[in-house]
Amino acid sequence: MAAALSAVLAGAGAAAADSGATTPPPDYQRVGHEPRNLDQLKIQITTYYHDTKDSSGHHHIGPGSQWAADVSAQIGKAKTYLEWRLAHHAPKTPAIMLDIDDTSLSTYPVSADYDFGGGADASAADAKANADNTYPVIQPTLDLAHWAHDHGVKVVFITGRHDELTTVTRNQLTGLGFPIDGLYLRPRSNPPVYLPCGTTCTATPFKSGTRNYLEQSQGYDFVEAIGDQVSDYAGGYDDRGFKLPNPMYNIP
């Protein structure tokens, strides 16, 4: 799977011509203040990922997708900034924060299989994909993680997943080839004292609070935080945030 998505991302530059569906087809017309039609949005999303299906009918990211091109561009900006900081204003203990889902690996296959609707069956399929490590790696993020690690930058994963998935998640990341200098998941019980919101933390206070703790306790200076949601880098304790594209869901 990782090799397959690497090939997809390598061909990202050929993306734009295929990805165009940005307006509804001529036979659909919105009335008054009617929002964009949901079915049309789903078509746009699958086009954005250049969706393909295998012989079993399961969805995959196709080669040359606009999504891949956009990911590569954003990670390229993040790497350029990190290089500049290390060359000109290097902190004593530089670190980067990476999100996991749809930042380090793509959940698109299961999301598309279940029509972006979630539900119990989709949750079960997601759990199986995590345990079996079948979600494809996002290669530019992996490449950045290796570059950072090789240049003395701590690579810290802070994810909204709950902590009962810690072992599964660590195995998943190492199986995809990621270096891990820290891995933090949201507590389901017995929260650490540095999280005043405890087990009720939403994404922003959990992630920013964890970065703050690592700055205070380990001396980490988070040069950048990278994720597919604004909540991945909001809340402070990182110098710059880089958002990767994800039209499938929003986590405040």
C-alpha positions in Angstrom: 0.0 0.0 0.0 2.8 2.4 0.9 4.6 1.8 -2.3 1.4 2.2 -4.3 0.6 5.6 -2.8 4.3 6.6 -3.3 3.8 6.1 -7.0 0.6 8.1 -6.9 2.3 11.0 -5.3 5.3 10.8 -7.6 2.9 11.5 -10.4 1.2 14.4 -8.7 2.3 17.0 -11.2 0.0 15.5 -13.8 -3.0 16.3 -11.7 -5.0 19.3 -12.6 -6.4 18.4 -16.0 -8.3 15.5 -14.6 -9.7 17.1 -11.5 -11.9 19.8 -12.7 -15.4 19.3 -11.5 -15.8 22.5 -9.5 -19.3 23.4 -10.7 -22.5 21.2 -10.8 -23.4 19.6 -14.2 -25.7 21.7 -16.4 -28.8 19.6 -15.3 -28.5 20.8 -11.7 -29.5 24.3 -10.7 -29.5 25.8 -7.2 -32.5 27.8 -6.1 -32.3 30.9 -3.9 -29.8 30.3 -1.1 -29.8 26.5 -1.5 -26.3 25.0 -0.6 -24.3 23.0 -3.0 -25.9 19.6 -3.7 -24.5 16.9 -1.5 -24.2 14.3 -4.3 -22.4 16.9 -6.4 -20.0 17.6 -3.6 -19.2 13.8 -3.3 -18.5 13.7 -7.0 -16.1 16.7 -6.6 -14.4 14.9 -3.8 -13.9 11.6 -5.6 -12.7 13.6 -8.7 -10.2 15.5 -6.5 -8.7 12.2 -5.3 -8.9 10.8 -8.9 -10.9 7.9 -7.4 -10.4 4.3 -8.7 -12.0 1.1 -7.7 -10.4 -2.4 -7.5 -12.0 -5.6 -8.6 -13.8 -5.9 -5.3 -15.4 -2.4 -5.6 -13.2 -0.8 -3.0 -12.1 2.8 -3.5 -8.5 4.0 -3.8 -6.7 7.2 -4.6 -5.9 7.2 -8.3 -2.6 8.3 -9.9 -2.1 12.0 -10.7 -4.7 13.3 -8.4 -5.1 17.0 -7.5 -5.1 16.0 -3.9 -1.7 14.5 -4.3 -0.4 17.7 -6.0 -1.8 19.9 -3.2 -0.3 17.7 -0.5 3.1 17.8 -2.2 2.9 21.6 -2.5 2.1 22.1 1.2 4.7 19.7 2.5 7.2 21.4 0.2 6.4 24.7 1.9 6.8 23.1 5.3 10.2 21.7 4.4 11.4 25.0 3.0 10.4 26.8 6.2 12.0 24.1 8.4 15.2 24.3 6.4 15.3 28.1 6.7 14.7 28.0 10.5 17.5 25.4 11.0 19.9 27.5 8.9 19.1 30.9 10.4 17.2 30.7 13.7 17.7 27.1 15.0 16.3 26.5 18.4 18.2 24.3 20.9 15.8 21.4 20.6 13.8 21.8 17.4 10.6 19.7 16.9 7.8 19.3 14.4 4.3 18.0 15.3 2.6 15.7 12.9 -1.1 14.7 12.9 -1.8 11.1 11.8 -5.1 10.6 10.0 -5.1 12.3 6.6 -1.7 13.8 7.4 0.6 10.9 7.7 -1.7 8.3 6.2 -4.8 8.6 4.2 -8.2 7.3 5.4 -9.8 8.0 2.0 -10.3 4.4 1.0 -12.6 3.6 3.8 -14.3 7.0 3.8 -15.1 6.6 0.1 -16.2 2.9 0.6 -18.8 4.1 3.0 -19.9 7.2 1.0 -18.3 9.6 3.4 -21.1 8.9 5.8 -19.5 7.2 8.8 -21.6 4.8 10.9 -20.9 1.6 12.8 -19.8 -0.3 9.7 -17.4 2.4 8.6 -16.0 2.6 12.2 -15.4 -1.1 12.1 -13.7 -0.9 8.7 -11.5 2.0 10.0 -10.5 -0.1 13.0 -9.6 -3.0 10.8 -7.6 -0.8 8.4 -5.6 0.6 11.4 -5.0 -2.8 12.9 -4.0 -4.4 9.6 -2.0 -1.3 8.5 -3.7 -1.1 5.1 -4.2 2.7 5.0 -1.7 4.1 2.5 1.1 6.3 3.7 1.2 9.9 2.6 4.7 9.8 1.1 5.6 13.5 1.2 4.9 13.6 5.0 7.0 10.5 5.5 9.9 12.0 3.5 9.7 15.2 5.6 9.7 13.2 8.8 12.8 11.4 7.8 14.5 14.6 6.7 13.7 16.3 9.9 14.8 13.3 12.0 18.1 13.1 10.1 18.7 16.8 10.8 18.2 16.5 14.6 14.6 17.6 14.7 12.3 15.7 17.0 9.3 14.2 15.2 6.3 14.2 17.5 2.9 12.8 16.7 -0.1 14.3 18.5 -3.4 12.7 17.3 -7.1 13.0 18.3 -7.3 9.2 18.4 -8.0 7.9 21.9 -5.3 6.2 23.9 -6.7 2.7 23.7 -5.3 2.8 20.2 -1.7 3.6 21.3 -0.2 0.2 20.5 -2.1 -0.1 17.2 -1.1 3.4 16.2 2.6 3.0 17.1 2.8 -0.3 15.2 1.0 1.4 12.3 3.4 4.3 12.1 6.5 2.2 12.5 5.2 -0.2 9.9 4.8 2.7 7.5 8.4 3.7 8.2 7.9 6.8 10.4 10.5 7.8 13.0 8.8 8.5 16.3 10.3 10.7 19.0 6.9 11.1 20.7 3.4 9.8 20.4 0.4 11.3 22.2 -3.2 10.2 22.0 -6.2 11.7 23.8 -6.8 10.1 27.2 -10.0 8.1 27.7 -9.4 8.0 31.5 -6.7 9.2 33.9 -5.7 12.3 32.0 -2.3 13.9 32.7 -2.2 16.9 35.0 -1.0 19.1 32.2 -4.4 18.9 30.5 -7.0 20.9 32.5 -9.7 19.7 30.1 -9.0 16.1 31.1 -10.9 13.5 29.2 -13.2 16.1 27.6 -10.5 17.8 25.5 -11.4 18.6 22.0 -8.6 18.6 19.4 -7.3 22.2 19.8 -6.8 22.3 23.6 -5.5 18.7 23.6 -2.9 19.3 20.9 -1.8 22.8 21.9 -1.7 21.7 25.6 0.5 18.7 24.8 2.8 21.0 22.8 3.0 23.4 25.8 3.8 20.5 28.1 6.6 19.3 25.8 8.0 22.8 25.6 8.0 23.1 29.4 9.1 19.6 30.3 11.5 18.6 27.4 12.6 22.0 26.1 11.1 21.2 22.7 10.6 24.2 20.4 7.9 23.3 17.8 9.1 25.0 14.6 5.9 23.8 12.9 2.8 21.8 13.3 1.3 19.9 10.3 -2.2 18.5 10.0 -5.3 18.3 7.8 -7.3 20.4 10.3 -6.9 23.9 11.6 -7.2 22.4 15.1 -3.9 20.6 14.5 -2.0 23.9 14.8 -4.4 26.3 16.5 -4.0 27.2 20.2 -0.3 28.2 20.1 3.0 26.6 21.1 4.1 26.2 17.5 5.8 28.8 15.3 3.9 28.0 12.1 1.1 25.7 11.0 0.7 24.0 7.7 -2.7 22.6 6.7 -3.0 19.7 4.3 -6.1 19.3 2.2 -9.0 17.2 3.5 -12.5 17.8 2.1 -14.0 14.7 3.8 -14.6 16.0 7.4 -13.9 18.8 9.8 -12.6 18.6 13.4 -12.9 21.9 15.3 
